[in-house]
Amino acid sequence: RKYHDMKNFLLFLRSGGGGGELTDSIDQLMESIEPYGTKISTGNSVLDVILSEKLTLCAQKEIVCVPYVDGTLLSFLNPLDLCTLVGNAMDNAIESCSQIAEPGRRLIHLHTVQRGETVLFTVRNTFAQRPELQNGLPRSTKADAANHGYGLRNMRYLAEQYGGMLSCQLEGEEFVLTVILSSFK
């Protein structure tokens, strides 16, 4: 909250002129508080660490990431499984968005929701080139495709271990990854 308010105030001051020296000082101050803008509190310390790191990476790559995530809904997951799930999902979304030439089109949305004993974790991201789905997963576009794509397969296996499933869909200009998990493994 403080980061947000301070950054907006500094933007206001900078726009008011005040000469080059004041603008330089404000720029330095804004740069020094930038790391605080990528901290997140979801209610799950493991998820907080992963998302904070990924949000920092998004900021560096000019990707807007909107995490609407209640980490307590994922607290039943083993920490390693949670890292696998969220880390791979975010890495794929960031890689896809990074290929978009116009920074204004780089967008990732994360969302969690609980329905009864089921938790849905969804990641939506824009893409530069429409992926081709093969066996329900995007086909690798990398030259060495045989040695890639393990992240999504690991995520699918993990979802199945928690009595759920993983699905990938294309909706307009967005790739949508949905992982359904049973909170009563």
Secondary structure as UniProt FT lines:
FT   HELIX           2..15
FT   HELIX           19..33
FT   HELIX           34..38
FT   HELIX           45..60
FT   TURN            61..62
FT   STRAND          64..68
FT   HELIX           71..74
FT   TURN            75..76
FT   HELIX           79..98
FT   HELIX           103..105
FT   STRAND          107..115
FT   TURN            116..117
FT   STRAND          118..126
FT   STRAND          133..134
FT   TURN            135..136
FT   STRAND          137..138
FT   TURN            143..144
FT   HELIX           145..147
FT   HELIX           150..161
FT   TURN            162..163
FT   STRAND          165..171
FT   TURN            172..173
FT   STRAND          174..182
//
